[in-house]
Amino acid sequence: MIEEERYCIEVLHQIQAIKSALIKVEDAILKDHSVTCVESAIAAGNEQEQREKFIELIDLLSKVRA
């Protein structure tokens, strides 16, 4: 679109659509991680693994806020 010299607002609308789609994919993957990896660590009763999964989530969320 940029090479085609499309109107700036059209390009920005497409960028917003892409960002929205990525957020939805990110949410889906995070939910899947929670119900598979995190839930598995809890069910296994392995405190070290539980701690690692929790720290992974905290680190991820910290990057989002930065």
HELIX and SHEET records of a PDB file:
HELIX    1   1 CYS A    8  HIS A   33  1                                  26    
HELIX    2   2 SER A   34  VAL A   38  3                                   5    
HELIX    3   3 GLU A   39  ALA A   44  1                                   6    
HELIX    4   4 GLU A   47  ARG A   65  1                                  19    
END                                                                             
